[in-house]
Amino acid sequence: MLLAIYIRIETIDAIAVGLAILIFGGILAALFFYLRTAYKQGGWQRVRRDFVIAIAALAAFVIIRLIQNHQIEHLRRAVNSLFRH
């Protein structure tokens, strides 16, 4: 709530920002624990390999979401153009 008072944003926006920060922190914590487990099982060699795998998986997820969003936006524009008249 302090964030909402300082920047003067709506409550729903402050909640959205808080949830985004929470999700980002959760992803960072999961990555940390994943790499810590890799270190315990195989040392730095395994950490490097697993880090590359984790980053590749996150990048693939982002790329897939961008493609889906692009397709949805294209479909929305097509439907809007049909019903303009």
N, C-alpha and C positions, 0 to 999 in steps of 0.2 A: 504494500500500500504506500510505502514511502516513495517508491519509484513513481507511482501515479501522482502523488502530490508534487514532487519535485519537477517533473516534466510536464505535468498537466495533461495527462492522457486519460481517456475513459477507463472505467474499471474493467470492462471486457478486454480492452487492449492490454492492460496491465496483467490480467490473467493469462492472456495469450503469450506475452513476453515471458512471464514466469514459467509457463509450461514448456516453452521452447528452450529456456535455459535448463530446466529440469531434464528434458530429453537429451540435450547435448551433454550434460553432466553424466547422465546414465550411460551414454555411449562411451564417454571417456573412461568411466569406471569399469565398464565391461571390457574395454580394450586393455586397461591396466591389469585386471585380474587374468585375462587371457594370456597376456605376455608374461606375467609373473609365473603362471602355471607352466608355460613353455620353458622358462628359465630353470625352474625346479626340475623339469624332466630331461632337459638336454643342454643346458648352458646357453651361451650367447649365440652359438650357431643356430640353434633351434629358434631362438627369439627372432633373429633376422628373417628366417624363412617364414615363420608364423606371422610376423609383422607385415611382410609383403602380401601374404594370403589375406590377412584381415583388411588391409587397405584396398586390395583388389576387390574384395567382396563388397566393401562400402562403396567403392567407385562404381561397381556394376549396379548396385541398388540405385544410386543417384542417376546413372545414365538411363536405366529402365524407367525410372519415374519421370525424367525429362521427356523421354520419348512418349510415354503415356500422356503426359500433360499436353504435349504438342498435338497428339492425335485427337485428344478431347477438344482442344481449342479449334482445330480444323473442323471437326464435326459440328461444333457449336456455330461457327461461322457459316457452314453450309446450311444448317437448319434455319438460321436467321435470314439468310438470303432467300430461302424458299418462301418464307412467310412475311416478307417485307411489304408485299403488294396488298 
